[in-house]
Amino acid sequence: MIIEFNSFEWFRDKTLFIQKWSELFDELKSNKILAILGVFDNIDNNWFEDAPMLVCFSNGNLAVWTKSFCETAVTWNIIDYRTKPEWYSSVILKSESDFLKNWKEDLEWVRYEKLSDFFDSKIISIEPIENSDGIVGIKFITESGNFVIADNGDVTAGFYEKDYDANVPY
């Protein structure tokens, strides 16, 4: 599955974001988190933080993606974590770009063990996180505590809420 920006609607404005997603977030209350997934780059042996992260529930998955320390997007059941993620499609890789000619990727969805304390936790609430520039991530309030998926210096990462400051561009 090719991960594309155009599958996502990006938000800076909290009011518009809440209008779009509050119904889904309300439906997810009391649902258990099965897993939190990130994209892992097997070539670099590191997290591929340019991609979104997934919060998986029994009835689907919520993708969270951030950019530019001011915009956040979510989707519901658009990304299939059982399909190998692709950053660039094979068509794009056949282009004449010197950068793309040398591009190699081996990406996969992997459990984000850093937040494993929240696996099997019930959702109490899901809220956008904002700073003076816009929405920088999503806070998940659970029966086991709180975590965020948020901007980490123009990449997306997961944190315990206590370890994240929305006003510090990482």
C-alpha positions as CSV (number, residue, x, y, z in Angstrom):
1,M,0.0,0.0,0.0
2,I,1.4,3.4,-1.0
3,I,1.2,5.9,1.8
4,E,0.0,9.2,0.2
5,F,-0.6,12.6,1.5
6,N,-3.8,13.0,-0.7
7,S,-5.5,10.2,1.3
8,F,-5.5,12.6,4.3
9,E,-7.3,15.8,5.1
10,W,-4.9,18.1,7.0
11,F,-6.1,20.4,9.8
12,R,-4.6,23.4,11.6
13,D,-7.9,24.6,13.0
14,K,-9.2,22.7,16.1
15,T,-12.9,23.6,15.5
16,L,-12.9,22.2,12.0
17,F,-11.0,19.2,13.1
18,I,-13.5,18.5,15.9
19,Q,-16.4,19.0,13.5
20,K,-15.0,16.4,11.2
21,W,-13.8,13.7,13.7
22,S,-15.8,14.1,17.0
23,E,-18.4,11.6,16.0
24,L,-15.8,8.9,15.4
25,F,-13.9,9.8,18.5
26,D,-17.1,9.4,20.5
27,E,-17.8,6.0,19.0
28,L,-14.3,4.8,19.9
29,K,-14.8,5.6,23.6
30,S,-14.7,2.3,25.7
31,N,-13.0,0.5,22.7
32,K,-9.8,-1.3,23.6
33,I,-6.6,-0.5,21.8
34,L,-5.2,-3.7,20.3
35,A,-1.9,-2.2,19.2
36,I,-0.1,0.9,18.2
37,L,1.9,0.5,15.0
38,G,4.6,2.5,13.3
39,V,6.4,2.1,10.1
40,F,9.9,0.5,10.5
41,D,12.6,0.8,7.9
42,N,14.4,-2.5,7.7
43,I,17.3,-1.1,5.5
44,D,18.2,1.7,8.0
45,N,17.0,-0.4,11.0
46,N,15.1,2.5,12.4
47,W,11.6,4.0,12.6
48,F,10.4,5.6,9.4
49,E,8.8,8.6,11.1
50,D,7.8,10.4,8.0
51,A,4.8,8.0,7.8
52,P,1.7,8.0,9.9
53,M,1.2,5.8,13.0
54,L,-1.8,3.5,13.5
55,V,-3.9,2.9,16.6
56,C,-5.7,-0.4,16.0
57,F,-9.1,-1.4,17.5
58,S,-11.2,-4.4,16.9
59,N,-13.4,-2.5,14.5
60,G,-10.7,-0.7,12.6
61,N,-7.6,1.5,12.7
62,L,-7.1,5.2,13.2
63,A,-4.1,6.6,11.3
64,V,-2.5,9.7,12.8
65,W,0.0,11.8,10.8
66,T,1.6,15.2,11.6
67,K,3.7,17.7,9.6
68,S,5.3,21.1,9.9
69,F,4.6,21.3,13.6
70,C,1.2,22.8,12.9
71,E,-0.9,20.3,10.9
72,T,-2.4,16.9,11.8
73,A,-4.5,14.5,9.8
74,V,-6.3,11.3,10.7
75,T,-8.1,8.7,8.7
76,W,-10.3,5.8,9.6
77,N,-9.8,2.4,8.0
78,I,-7.9,3.8,5.0
79,I,-4.6,2.1,5.7
80,D,-4.4,-1.7,5.9
81,Y,-1.5,-2.6,8.2
82,R,-1.5,-6.2,6.8
83,T,-0.2,-4.7,3.5
84,K,3.4,-3.8,3.2
85,P,3.7,0.0,3.2
86,E,5.4,1.8,0.3
87,W,6.7,5.4,0.5
88,Y,7.3,5.6,-3.3
89,S,5.5,3.5,-5.8
90,S,7.4,1.5,-8.4
91,V,6.1,3.8,-11.1
92,I,7.6,6.9,-9.3
93,L,10.9,5.0,-8.7
94,K,11.2,4.5,-12.5
95,S,11.5,8.3,-12.9
96,E,14.6,10.1,-14.2
97,S,15.3,11.7,-10.8
98,D,18.8,10.9,-9.5
99,F,17.5,10.8,-6.0
100,L,14.8,8.3,-6.8
101,K,17.1,6.1,-9.0
102,N,19.0,5.3,-5.8
103,W,16.0,5.0,-3.5
104,K,15.6,1.6,-1.8
105,E,13.0,0.8,0.8
106,D,12.0,-2.1,2.9
107,L,9.2,-0.9,5.2
108,E,6.8,-2.7,7.4
109,W,4.2,-2.0,10.1
110,V,5.6,-2.9,13.5
111,R,4.2,-2.7,17.0
112,Y,5.4,0.5,18.7
113,E,6.5,-1.1,21.9
114,K,7.4,2.2,23.4
115,L,3.7,2.6,24.0
116,S,2.9,-1.0,24.9
117,D,1.5,0.0,28.3
118,F,-1.6,1.2,26.4
119,F,-2.2,-2.0,24.4
120,D,-5.4,-3.5,25.7
121,S,-6.5,-0.2,27.3
122,K,-9.9,1.3,26.9
123,I,-10.2,4.7,25.4
124,I,-11.8,7.3,27.6
125,S,-11.4,10.2,25.2
126,I,-9.5,11.3,22.0
127,E,-8.5,15.0,21.6
128,P,-6.5,17.2,19.3
129,I,-3.3,18.8,20.7
130,E,-2.7,22.3,19.6
131,N,-0.1,25.1,20.0
132,S,-0.2,28.7,18.7
133,D,0.4,27.5,15.1
134,G,-2.1,24.8,14.8
135,I,-2.8,21.1,15.7
136,V,0.4,19.2,16.4
137,G,-1.0,15.8,17.3
138,I,-3.7,13.7,19.0
139,K,-4.0,12.8,22.7
140,F,-5.4,9.5,23.7
141,I,-6.8,9.4,27.3
142,T,-7.1,5.8,28.4
143,E,-7.8,3.8,31.5
144,S,-4.0,3.2,31.7
145,G,-3.0,6.8,31.4
146,N,-2.5,9.2,28.5
147,F,-0.3,9.1,25.4
148,V,0.1,11.3,22.3
149,I,0.9,10.7,18.7
150,A,2.4,14.0,17.7
151,D,4.9,16.0,15.7
152,N,8.5,15.3,16.7
153,G,10.4,17.8,14.5
154,D,8.4,17.4,11.3
155,V,8.0,13.6,11.8
156,T,5.4,11.6,13.6
157,A,6.1,9.8,16.9
158,G,4.4,8.4,20.0
159,F,5.0,9.6,23.5
160,Y,3.7,9.3,27.0
161,E,1.7,12.6,27.5
162,K,4.0,13.6,30.4
163,D,7.0,13.5,28.0
164,Y,5.6,15.7,25.3
165,D,5.4,19.5,25.1
166,A,3.3,20.9,22.3
167,N,5.1,24.2,22.4
168,V,8.6,22.8,21.8
169,P,9.4,22.1,18.2
170,Y,11.5,18.9,18.6
